[in-house]
Amino acid sequence: MSEPPRTAFYHDERCLWHSTGEAVLFLPVGGWLQPMATGGHAESPESKRRFKALLDVSGLSERIDVRSAEPVTREDLLRVHPASYVDHFRELSDGRGGEIGPEALFSHGGFEIAALSAGLAKRAVSDVVTGRYRNAYALSRPPGHHCLPDQGMGFCLLANIAIAIESAKAEHGLGRVAVLDWDVHHGNGTQAVYYERDDVLTVSIHQENCFPVDSGSTDERGTGAGEGYNLNIPLPPGSGHETYLAAMRDIVIPALRDYAPELIVIASGLDANMVDPLARQLLYADSFRRMTAMVMELADEICEGRVVAVHEGGYAESEVPFCGLAIVETLSGIRTEVVDPFEETFAAQQPSARTLAYQLAIVAELAEELSSR
């Protein structure tokens, strides 16, 4: 009898029905912003739908377990969010929808879809913690890493990863967890949830001053019991493959190894890719493949391979599917026949030798600064 798949992929078509309303890029239509024929909002379902479709047509979906999940419960939500936020969100959702914070738009029924999105993350974490799978990917939408306990932000309506972690702590006795956020934008919401706690290490590698523009600096290290357990790695715009790998090798992996978590959760934003409309970094599919492999190698060493990736941003419909596929291929240990048709071009458009030397010097300075605190 063959062994069961070691990797699960959590997905639900209903999450792709989440609607952000009429917008242009990330702002509501109105004033000087005229409506767009295609809907116009960057956080559209298409990059995620194409990601899942590529898993299917490549044959990878047939070799891993593809599953859905139940929405999170009110009890799950209240471990992270105050009742006032949950109730207000639900009230707006029962009506015509609204805005639950800056750039956090949703339409009628948005609460139920957000609860399902968080439910995918919860199920993924639970199934890995209990040993059902060695690792997992949750294609959550709407995303969650910008959502504060009492306010949505940046397309994020519920704190998906924090909800999943707190549920696993309550239901399965999960101990120390590390969250590695490689979304191109700072993971300020996850940081806020755990800023005063030492049982969850939060690490965010992001484009400096991209979003939110006033958060994500190296001096944000946590307070109280959480002091030293929050790590920010702001990289300059234009950082590419080698710069990210250096930051992973010299800062992220040593920090995770020292912390020795029982589980590593990746906030898997794919918007550091070269053609994303909301950032200016230069990664491509193999960048995410290599970063995933580095995390998995460490996880094999310290936590029996337990890794869960939860989808966050990523708005380039052309490249997100290939970046996502590279991650799931690496998690599963299965390489399909898919070749990213953009990769040769993107690999050739990396920073010049002079710029790369400058970026690597910044990484070295960050490593020294962060290790000295």
Secondary structure, DSSP 8 states (H G I E B T S, - for coil): -----SEEEE--GGGGG----SEEBTEESBTTB---TT--BSS-SHHHHHHHHHHHHHTGGGGSEEE------HHHHHTTS-HHHHHHHHHHHHTTEEESSTT-EEETTHHHHHHHHHHHHHHHHHHHHTTS-SEEEE--SS--TT-BTTB-BTTB-S-HHHHHHHHHHHHH----EEEEE-SSS--HHHHHHHTT-SSEEEEEEEETTSSSTT---TT----GGGTT-EEEEEE-TT-BHHHHHHHIIIIIHHHHHHH--SEEEEEE--TTBTT-TT---BB-HHHHHHHHHHHHHHHHHHSTT-EEEEE-----TTTHHHHHHHHHHHHHT---S---TTHHHHHHTS--HHHHHHHHHHHHHHHHHHHT-
